[in-house]
Amino acid sequence: MALKLFNDDHDAAETWLSRPLSALGGKTPISMTKTNRDFTAVADLIGRLQTGVFN
């Protein structure tokens, strides 16, 4: 999903996945892949970023 968000730019996707994001409560997206709830939060954020809906 992150690759699609960054048009298959592996470096950009990796950087985004490893940076703490305020939209995720200061957690990194990659750290939020261990539970379905956290993964869903990351997937929802990616969806909002892809469509330009930020709230």
QUIMOQUI-V376458 format. One record per helix or strand of 3 or more residues. SS is the DSSP state (a for helix, b for strand). FROM is the first residue (numbers start at 1). TO is the last residue. If there is no record, write none. Layout:
# QUIMOQUI-V376458
ss=(SS SS)
from=(FROM FROM)
to=(TO TO)
This chain:
# QUIMOQUI-V376458
ss=(a a a a a)
from=(2 10 22 29 36)
to=(5 18 24 32 51)
